[in-house]
C-alpha cells in the first residue's frame, strides 16, 4: 500500500482569505473571499458570523460573478443616440456627476416652490423624486433621507415598498 499516491483531498484554492460582508441582499451575511494573486476566485460563508454561521445562499455564492463578469459596467455611460437605440459611450465619473448635478439644478431652479399661496415658506421641489435602496443600514438611510429632504424633494420612497 505504500506505493499508492497520497492525493491532496483539500487543495488550497487561494493564497489569502478576506472576511467581509455580502451585499447581494439585505441580510448582510458574513463571507470569506478567497483571493489568488489579489483576484477573487471563490466566495465561502463565514462560519464565525452570527447572521449566517457559514451558510451562503445561491445569490451570495454567485456574488463572484458580479465582480468578474465581462458584462460588468466599469464606467458611467452616456446615451449618444435616440432612446432605445442602444448607443452609448463611456464617460468619466466627474462628467457623469456634473451632468446629473446640472440636470437637477436646472429642474430645481425652474420648479422650486418657496412659498405656498398663503405666503408660508414651504421650500418644495415637486418635479423630481428619489428612490432609495432597501439594502442599507439605518445610519445610511437616515443620512440619505436628510440629504434628499435638504434639497426640497418631496417625492421620496424606499425600494422595499415598491
N, CA, C and O of each residue as an XYZ file, in Angstrom:
648
protein
N       0.802     -1.203      0.000
C       0.000      0.000      0.000
C       0.845      1.267      0.000
O       0.338      2.342     -0.319
N       2.111      1.163      0.348
C       2.953      2.347      0.408
C       3.248      2.900     -0.972
O       3.669      4.052     -1.080
N       3.047      2.134     -2.028
C       3.312      2.612     -3.377
C       2.179      3.475     -3.938
O       2.314      4.046     -5.020
N       1.084      3.571     -3.221
C      -0.066      4.341     -3.670
C       0.200      5.839     -3.474
O       0.820      6.240     -2.489
N      -0.268      6.655     -4.410
C      -0.092      8.108     -4.247
C      -0.951      8.613     -3.089
O      -1.993      8.037     -2.776
N      -0.505      9.679     -2.469
C      -1.239     10.306     -1.371
C      -1.857     11.595     -1.903
O      -1.224     12.649     -1.855
N      -3.100     11.522     -2.415
C      -3.700     12.715     -3.029
C      -4.032     13.776     -1.978
O      -4.385     13.468     -0.840
N      -3.908     15.005     -2.392
C      -4.301     16.128     -1.533
C      -5.810     16.289     -1.674
O      -6.293     16.748     -2.709
N      -6.548     15.917     -0.645
C      -8.011     15.960     -0.730
C      -8.580     17.341     -0.443
O      -9.780     17.558     -0.607
N      -7.748     18.265     -0.020
C      -8.204     19.632      0.234
C      -7.161     20.626     -0.279
O      -6.485     21.281      0.515
N      -7.028     20.740     -1.604
C      -6.017     21.671     -2.130
C      -6.382     23.118     -1.815
O      -7.560     23.474     -1.771
N      -5.377     23.937     -1.598
C      -5.603     25.366     -1.350
C      -6.059     26.033     -2.650
O      -5.438     25.875     -3.702
N      -7.142     26.769     -2.550
C      -7.644     27.447     -3.740
C      -7.205     28.904     -3.789
O      -7.403     29.596     -4.788
N      -6.604     29.358     -2.685
C      -6.226     30.769     -2.638
C      -4.983     30.948     -1.795
O      -4.552     30.044     -1.079
N      -4.417     32.143     -1.899
C      -3.266     32.445     -1.062
C      -3.616     33.465      0.026
O      -2.771     33.817      0.848
N      -4.880     33.940      0.024
C      -5.325     34.891      1.030
C      -6.840     34.792      1.167
O      -7.543     34.561      0.183
N      -7.340     34.967      2.386
C      -8.785     34.986      2.632
C      -9.120     36.289      3.338
O      -8.519     36.626      4.359
N     -10.087     37.023      2.784
C     -10.555     38.271      3.394
C     -11.971     38.071      3.909
O     -12.845     37.609      3.176
N     -12.192     38.414      5.148
C     -13.527     38.331      5.740
C     -14.245     39.647      5.481
O     -13.704     40.724      5.728
N     -15.472     39.543      4.980
C     -16.237     40.746      4.676
C     -17.726     40.428      4.764
O     -18.113     39.407      5.333
N     -18.541     41.282      4.215
C     -19.990     41.146      4.275
C     -20.565     41.078      2.875
O     -20.148     41.822      1.988
N     -21.524     40.185      2.677
C     -22.197     40.039      1.389
C     -23.227     41.156      1.223
O     -23.978     41.458      2.151
N     -23.259     41.764      0.044
C     -24.217     42.831     -0.232
C     -25.212     42.446     -1.318
O     -25.790     43.323     -1.961
N     -25.420     41.163     -1.533
C     -26.348     40.738     -2.571
C     -27.808     40.887     -2.121
O     -28.706     40.908     -2.962
N     -28.057     40.991     -0.812
C     -29.405     41.256     -0.296
C     -29.256     41.996      1.028
O     -28.149     42.392      1.393
N     -30.343     42.182      1.739
C     -30.317     42.963      2.973
C     -29.882     42.159      4.195
O     -29.727     42.748      5.265
N     -29.679     40.863      4.095
C     -29.313     40.048      5.260
C     -27.919     40.369      5.783
O     -27.679     40.295      6.988
N     -27.005     40.723      4.897
C     -25.624     41.058      5.253
C     -24.898     39.880      5.906
O     -24.338     40.004      6.995
N     -24.919     38.750      5.227
C     -24.231     37.553      5.709
C     -22.716     37.769      5.697
O     -22.190     38.551      4.904
N     -22.038     37.069      6.581
C     -20.588     37.116      6.608
C     -20.019     36.183      5.554
O     -20.478     35.049      5.412
N     -19.022     36.653      4.815
C     -18.413     35.825      3.768
C     -16.897     35.853      3.883
O     -16.304     36.805      4.391
N     -16.296     34.787      3.397
C     -14.851     34.701      3.232
C     -14.577     34.762      1.739
O     -15.029     33.902      0.984
N     -13.843     35.774      1.316
C     -13.494     35.910     -0.091
C     -12.067     35.387     -0.254
O     -11.123     35.914      0.335
N     -11.934     34.349     -1.059
C     -10.636     33.739     -1.316
C      -9.982     34.455     -2.493
O     -10.576     34.583     -3.564
N      -8.750     34.922     -2.280
C      -8.018     35.663     -3.307
C      -6.803     34.866     -3.760
O      -6.091     34.275     -2.949
N      -6.585     34.862     -5.044
C      -5.382     34.262     -5.627
C      -4.670     35.376     -6.379
O      -5.192     35.894     -7.367
N      -3.500     35.743     -5.923
C      -2.749     36.863     -6.503
C      -3.570     38.148     -6.495
O      -3.500     38.945     -7.432
N      -4.357     38.345     -5.419
C      -5.146     39.562     -5.271
C      -6.469     39.585     -6.012
O      -7.200     40.572     -5.935
N      -6.796     38.502     -6.736
C      -8.038     38.438     -7.511
C      -9.005     37.467     -6.823
O      -8.611     36.353     -6.477
N     -10.264     37.874     -6.620
C     -11.227     36.950     -6.005
C     -11.442     35.712     -6.878
O     -11.668     35.824     -8.083
N     -11.370     34.521     -6.254
C     -11.564     33.275     -7.004
C     -12.674     32.415     -6.426
O     -13.152     31.496     -7.091
N     -13.099     32.701     -5.180
C     -14.114     31.856     -4.549
C     -14.719     32.612     -3.373
O     -14.026     33.357     -2.680
N     -16.016     32.415     -3.153
C     -16.695     33.005     -2.005
C     -17.271     31.870     -1.164
O     -17.897     30.944     -1.678
N     -17.043     31.971      0.135
C     -17.476     30.955      1.081
C     -18.172     31.646      2.243
O     -17.875     32.804      2.535
N     -19.089     30.963      2.909
C     -19.729     31.531      4.086
C     -18.771     31.584      5.262
O     -17.955     30.680      5.443
N     -18.864     32.629      6.056
C     -18.024     32.784      7.242
C     -18.680     32.039      8.407
O     -19.747     32.440      8.872
N     -18.060     30.971      8.875
C     -18.635     30.131      9.934
C     -18.757     30.863     11.266
O     -19.572     30.476     12.104
N     -17.968     31.906     11.477
C     -17.996     32.640     12.741
C     -18.980     33.807     12.739
O     -19.120     34.489     13.754
N     -19.659     34.050     11.627
C     -20.558     35.206     11.536
C     -21.909     34.868     12.171
O     -22.470     33.809     11.889
N     -22.442     35.755     13.027
C     -23.700     35.445     13.733
C     -24.941     35.389     12.847
O     -25.931     34.763     13.225
N     -24.913     36.028     11.682
C     -26.101     36.034     10.826
C     -26.278     34.719     10.092
O     -27.368     34.149     10.115
N     -25.240     34.225      9.444
C     -25.396     33.038      8.591
C     -24.602     31.829      9.051
O     -24.836     30.731      8.547
N     -23.684     31.980      9.976
C     -22.899     30.869     10.536
C     -22.342     29.932      9.465
O     -22.375     28.710      9.612
N     -21.837     30.519      8.400
C     -21.180     29.740      7.355
C     -22.058     29.332      6.192
O     -21.552     28.885      5.162
N     -23.366     29.477      6.338
C     -24.281     29.105      5.250
C     -24.385     30.281      4.283
O     -24.489     31.436      4.698
N     -24.357     29.976      3.009
C     -24.423     31.018      1.995
C     -25.491     30.650      0.974
O     -25.509     29.525      0.473
N     -26.372     31.579      0.664
C     -27.419     31.318     -0.328
C     -26.833     31.365     -1.737
O     -25.672     31.727     -1.925
N     -27.641     31.000     -2.711
C     -27.185     30.983     -4.109
C     -26.788     32.375     -4.585
O     -25.831     32.532     -5.342
N     -27.530     33.379     -4.136
C     -27.217     34.749     -4.533
C     -25.840     35.158     -4.025
O     -25.042     35.740     -4.760
N     -25.571     34.847     -2.762
C     -24.285     35.182     -2.174
C     -23.141     34.432     -2.830
O     -22.075     34.995     -3.080
N     -23.373     33.144     -3.108
C     -22.335     32.333     -3.747
C     -22.045     32.824     -5.159
O     -20.926     32.680     -5.651
N     -23.043     33.397     -5.809
C     -22.865     33.900     -7.173
C     -22.305     35.315     -7.193
O     -22.084     35.875     -8.267
N     -22.075     35.897     -6.030
C     -21.564     37.263     -5.955
C     -20.246     37.458     -6.683
O     -19.928     38.558     -7.134
N     -19.489     36.388     -6.791
C     -18.218     36.449     -7.504
C     -18.432     36.857     -8.962
O     -17.618     37.582     -9.534
N     -19.528     36.389     -9.556
C     -19.824     36.719    -10.958
C     -20.108     38.207    -11.125
O     -19.862     38.777    -12.188
N     -20.623     38.828    -10.076
C     -20.889     40.256    -10.158
C     -19.579     41.040    -10.301
O     -19.538     42.082    -10.956
N     -18.529     40.537     -9.692
C     -17.235     41.207     -9.742
C     -16.473     40.873    -11.022
O     -15.820     41.738    -11.606
N     -16.558     39.622    -11.452
C     -15.720     39.148    -12.549
C     -16.400     39.101    -13.918
O     -15.754     38.772    -14.913
N     -17.679     39.422    -13.982
C     -18.417     39.318    -15.238
C     -17.846     40.240    -16.314
O     -17.592     41.415    -16.050
N     -17.641     39.711    -17.531
C     -17.174     40.588    -18.616
C     -18.236     41.622    -19.018
O     -17.919     42.615    -19.672
N     -19.498     41.388    -18.625
C     -20.567     42.329    -18.952
C     -20.691     43.445    -17.910
O     -21.517     44.344    -18.069
N     -19.885     43.398    -16.852
C     -19.969     44.394    -15.790
C     -19.571     45.768    -16.308
O     -18.557     45.927    -16.988
N     -20.392     46.754    -15.968
C     -20.059     48.129    -16.338
C     -18.901     48.596    -15.478
O     -18.896     48.373    -14.267
N     -17.928     49.235    -16.084
C     -16.748     49.685    -15.358
C     -16.623     51.206    -15.356
O     -15.707     51.760    -14.748
N     -17.542     51.870    -16.034
C     -17.544     53.331    -16.085
C     -18.967     53.786    -16.406
O     -19.750     53.008    -16.951
N     -19.312     55.020    -16.079
C     -20.633     55.535    -16.441
C     -20.779     55.605    -17.964
O     -19.797     55.761    -18.690
N     -22.014     55.486    -18.425
C     -22.301     55.557    -19.857
C     -23.234     56.737    -20.133
O     -24.129     57.022    -19.337
N     -23.028     57.411    -21.244
C     -23.929     58.470    -21.702
C     -24.544     58.023    -23.021
O     -23.846     57.576    -23.931
N     -25.870     58.153    -23.105
C     -26.554     57.787    -24.348
C     -26.161     58.768    -25.441
O     -26.186     59.981    -25.233
N     -25.797     58.242    -26.607
C     -25.398     59.101    -27.727
C     -26.438     59.098    -28.840
O     -26.482     60.029    -29.643
N     -27.261     58.078    -28.898
C     -28.298     58.003    -29.921
C     -29.666     58.202    -29.317
O     -29.781     58.513    -28.131
N     -30.714     58.027    -30.115
C     -32.072     58.168    -29.577
C     -32.383     57.039    -28.585
O     -31.756     55.980    -28.621
N     -33.355     57.280    -27.702
C     -33.754     56.260    -26.736
C     -34.094     54.966    -27.448
O     -34.771     54.954    -28.476
N     -33.601     53.868    -26.868
C     -33.863     52.553    -27.444
C     -32.871     52.127    -28.504
O     -32.911     50.988    -28.968
N     -31.978     53.025    -28.894
C     -31.023     52.686    -29.959
C     -29.871     51.832    -29.436
O     -29.209     51.142    -30.211
N     -29.628     51.874    -28.125
C     -28.525     51.129    -27.550
C     -27.164     51.755    -27.810
O     -26.137     51.093    -27.663
N     -27.151     53.022    -28.194
C     -25.894     53.713    -28.494
C     -25.433     54.509    -27.271
O     -26.100     55.447    -26.836
N     -24.280     54.115    -26.729
C     -23.720     54.763    -25.552
C     -22.224     54.950    -25.734
O     -21.596     54.298    -26.568
N     -21.660     55.860    -24.930
C     -20.208     55.994    -24.869
C     -19.822     56.125    -23.399
O     -20.583     56.651    -22.586
N     -18.627     55.638    -23.077
C     -18.129     55.759    -21.711
C     -17.753     57.198    -21.421
O     -17.208     57.897    -22.276
N     -18.051     57.636    -20.193
C     -17.651     58.964    -19.744
C     -16.976     58.819    -18.381
O     -17.052     57.761    -17.756
N     -16.324     59.868    -17.930
C     -15.662     59.834    -16.626
C     -16.710     60.016    -15.525
O     -17.828     60.465    -15.780
N     -16.324     59.658    -14.292
C     -17.226     59.868    -13.163
C     -17.458     61.361    -12.949
O     -18.569     61.767    -12.607
N     -16.445     62.169    -13.143
C     -16.613     63.622    -12.984
C     -17.652     64.155    -13.967
O     -18.509     64.958    -13.599
N     -17.569     63.704    -15.222
C     -18.532     64.148    -16.235
C     -19.942     63.679    -15.889
O     -20.905     64.424    -16.073
N     -20.072     62.452    -15.391
C     -21.382     61.916    -15.030
C     -22.006     62.702    -13.879
O     -23.181     63.065    -13.933
N     -21.225     62.959    -12.850
C     -21.741     63.679    -11.681
C     -22.078     65.120    -12.039
O     -23.099     65.651    -11.601
N     -21.220     65.752    -12.835
C     -21.503     67.131    -13.267
C     -22.775     67.191    -14.107
O     -23.568     68.121    -13.962
N     -22.976     66.206    -14.984
C     -24.184     66.170    -15.813
C     -25.449     65.993    -14.994
O     -26.452     66.668    -15.230
N     -25.398     65.083    -14.031
C     -26.558     64.852    -13.162
C     -26.842     66.103    -12.332
O     -27.990     66.533    -12.216
N     -25.789     66.680    -11.760
C     -25.964     67.891    -10.947
C     -26.555     69.027    -11.781
O     -27.408     69.769    -11.293
N     -26.115     69.171    -13.025
C     -26.630     70.226    -13.897
C     -28.112     70.008    -14.183
O     -28.894     70.955    -14.103
N     -28.518     68.782    -14.516
C     -29.942     68.486    -14.773
C     -30.786     68.766    -13.524
O     -31.865     69.351    -13.609
N     -30.278     68.339    -12.370
C     -31.030     68.544    -11.128
C     -31.148     70.035    -10.802
O     -32.221     70.503    -10.423
N     -30.057     70.774    -10.947
C     -30.095     72.210    -10.636
C     -31.042     72.950    -11.576
O     -31.825     73.792    -11.135
N     -30.975     72.640    -12.867
C     -31.865     73.293    -13.831
C     -33.328     73.023    -13.486
O     -34.158     73.931    -13.532
N     -33.642     71.768    -13.139
C     -35.019     71.420    -12.804
C     -35.451     72.097    -11.503
O     -36.564     72.614    -11.408
N     -34.581     72.092    -10.516
C     -34.913     72.713     -9.226
C     -35.102     74.222     -9.381
O     -36.037     74.794     -8.821
N     -34.220     74.859    -10.135
C     -34.346     76.309    -10.347
C     -35.661     76.650    -11.054
O     -36.274     77.677    -10.765
N     -36.086     75.802    -11.967
C     -37.299     76.083    -12.737
C     -38.577     75.734    -11.974
O     -39.636     76.286    -12.272
N     -38.497     74.829    -10.994
C     -39.723     74.317    -10.377
C     -39.797     74.417     -8.859
O     -40.760     73.926     -8.269
N     -38.839     75.021     -8.222
C     -38.821     75.095     -6.766
C     -39.925     76.015     -6.270
O     -40.118     77.102     -6.815
N     -40.646     75.594     -5.249
C     -41.731     76.380     -4.657
C     -41.260     76.863     -3.287
O     -41.138     76.068     -2.356
N     -40.999     78.151     -3.164
C     -40.524     78.693     -1.874
C     -41.664     78.913     -0.892
O     -41.523     78.637      0.300
N     -42.803     79.414     -1.393
C     -43.928     79.730     -0.501
C     -45.229     79.216     -1.113
O     -45.379     79.153     -2.333
N     -46.161     78.851     -0.241
C     -47.468     78.428     -0.738
C     -48.319     79.659     -1.053
O     -47.834     80.787     -0.954
N     -49.576     79.453     -1.429
C     -50.432     80.575     -1.853
C     -50.722     81.552     -0.723
O     -51.099     82.697     -0.973
N     -50.547     81.104      0.530
C     -50.767     81.993      1.672
C     -49.496     82.721      2.095
O     -49.507     83.477      3.067
N     -48.387     82.494      1.362
C     -47.130     83.156      1.683
C     -46.291     82.439      2.731
O     -45.262     82.955      3.167
N     -46.729     81.248      3.136
C     -45.995     80.489      4.159
C     -44.825     79.767      3.489
O     -45.019     79.129      2.454
N     -43.612     79.852      4.053
C     -42.472     79.143      3.453
C     -42.686     77.617      3.469
O     -42.988     77.032      4.510
N     -42.524     76.991      2.294
C     -42.673     75.534      2.207
C     -41.435     74.858      1.620
O     -41.175     73.692      1.920
N     -40.670     75.565      0.793
C     -39.424     75.034      0.203
C     -39.606     73.626     -0.363
O     -39.023     72.666      0.141
N     -40.412     73.512     -1.403
C     -40.718     72.217     -2.018
C     -40.181     72.134     -3.437
O     -40.218     73.097     -4.204
N     -39.688     70.960     -3.751
C     -39.270     70.645     -5.126
C     -40.079     69.428     -5.524
O     -39.751     68.303     -5.148
N     -41.139     69.656     -6.288
C     -42.126     68.603     -6.538
C     -41.968     67.898     -7.885
O     -42.710     66.957     -8.165
N     -41.036     68.320     -8.714
C     -40.919     67.719    -10.052
C     -39.864     66.619    -10.134
O     -39.701     65.994    -11.182
N     -39.154     66.383     -9.049
C     -38.146     65.328     -9.015
C     -38.415     64.435     -7.824
O     -38.803     64.916     -6.760
N     -38.210     63.135     -7.994
C     -38.366     62.185     -6.900
C     -37.076     61.448     -6.648
O     -36.134     61.529     -7.436
N     -37.039     60.722     -5.538
C     -35.847     59.959     -5.174
C     -36.276     58.601     -4.649
O     -37.140     58.504     -3.778
N     -35.668     57.562     -5.182
C     -35.936     56.198     -4.722
C     -34.674     55.677     -4.054
O     -33.629     55.568     -4.695
N     -34.766     55.357     -2.773
C     -33.610     54.882     -2.010
C     -33.543     53.358     -2.044
O     -34.535     52.688     -2.332
N     -32.375     52.829     -1.750
C     -32.168     51.379     -1.725
C     -32.662     50.808     -0.406
O     -32.593     51.464      0.634
N     -33.160     49.580     -0.458
C     -33.647     48.953      0.766
C     -32.545     48.197      1.491
O     -32.660     47.949      2.691
N     -31.491     47.827      0.795
C     -30.410     47.057      1.409
C     -29.365     48.015      1.971
O     -28.290     48.185      1.397
N     -29.693     48.632      3.090
C     -28.796     49.618      3.676
C     -28.935     49.612      5.190
O     -29.865     49.014      5.731
N     -28.029     50.263      5.858
C     -28.106     50.359      7.314
C     -29.027     51.504      7.712
O     -29.346     52.363      6.890
N     -29.449     51.518      8.958
C     -30.292     52.608      9.455
C     -29.567     53.945      9.366
O     -30.171     54.970      9.051
N     -28.268     53.924      9.646
C     -27.495     55.160      9.606
C     -27.433     55.728      8.187
O     -27.602     56.930      7.982
N     -27.192     54.851      7.215
C     -27.143     55.301      5.822
C     -28.514     55.794      5.370
O     -28.613     56.801      4.669
N     -29.565     55.092      5.765
C     -30.918     55.503      5.406
C     -31.235     56.882      5.984
O     -31.834     57.717      5.306
N     -30.840     57.120      7.219
C     -31.081     58.415      7.862
C     -30.358     59.535      7.117
O     -30.945     60.582      6.843
N     -29.079     59.313      6.787
C     -28.309     60.336      6.084
C     -28.858     60.585      4.678
O     -28.897     61.726      4.217
N     -29.282     59.516      3.999
C     -29.878     59.663      2.668
C     -31.145     60.509      2.760
O     -31.339     61.440      1.978
N     -32.007     60.175      3.725
C     -33.248     60.915      3.924
C     -32.971     62.400      4.174
O     -33.605     63.265      3.570
N     -32.028     62.685      5.062
C     -31.701     64.077      5.375
C     -31.142     64.811      4.158
O     -31.513     65.957      3.904
N     -30.256     64.161      3.408
C     -29.667     64.803      2.229
C     -30.722     65.094      1.173
O     -30.740     66.184      0.599
N     -31.600     64.135      0.910
C     -32.639     64.315     -0.111
C     -33.627     65.383      0.326
O     -33.978     66.255     -0.469
N     -34.084     65.334      1.574
C     -35.039     66.326      2.061
C     -34.439     67.725      2.082
O     -35.163     68.707      1.918
N     -33.131     67.829      2.280
C     -32.500     69.155      2.332
C     -32.567     69.864      0.985
O     -32.438     71.087      0.933
N     -32.765     69.128     -0.103
C     -32.894     69.746     -1.421
C     -34.307     70.258     -1.664
O     -34.539     71.037     -2.588
N     -35.256     69.818     -0.830
C     -36.657     70.187     -1.007
C     -37.465     69.103     -1.690
O     -38.672     69.262     -1.873
N     -36.829     68.000     -2.072
C     -37.561     66.909     -2.734
C     -38.644     66.372     -1.805
O     -38.380     66.053     -0.645
N     -39.852     66.276     -2.322
C     -40.991     65.784     -1.557
C     -41.231     64.302     -1.847
O     -41.543     63.534     -0.937
N     -41.087     63.900     -3.115
C     -41.368     62.527     -3.525
C     -40.165     61.642     -3.202
O     -39.253     61.487     -4.014
N     -40.182     61.063     -1.997
C     -39.083     60.225     -1.520
C     -39.672     58.893     -1.078
O     -40.586     58.863     -0.255
N     -39.164     57.807     -1.610
C     -39.679     56.480     -1.238
C     -38.522     55.507     -1.137
O     -37.382     55.822     -1.478
N     -38.842     54.330     -0.663
C     -37.836     53.287     -0.475
C     -38.153     52.096     -1.340
O     -39.317     51.731     -1.505
N     -37.126     51.488     -1.893
C     -37.255     50.336     -2.791
C     -38.007     49.185     -2.131
O     -38.663     48.407     -2.824
N     -37.926     49.061     -0.816
C     -38.569     47.952     -0.112
C     -40.086     47.999     -0.269
O     -40.748     46.965     -0.174
N     -40.642     49.179     -0.508
C     -42.097     49.304     -0.647
C     -42.568     49.101     -2.080
O     -43.764     48.928     -2.314
N     -41.654     49.120     -3.040
C     -42.044     49.028     -4.440
C     -42.415     47.604     -4.793
O     -42.773     47.326     -5.938
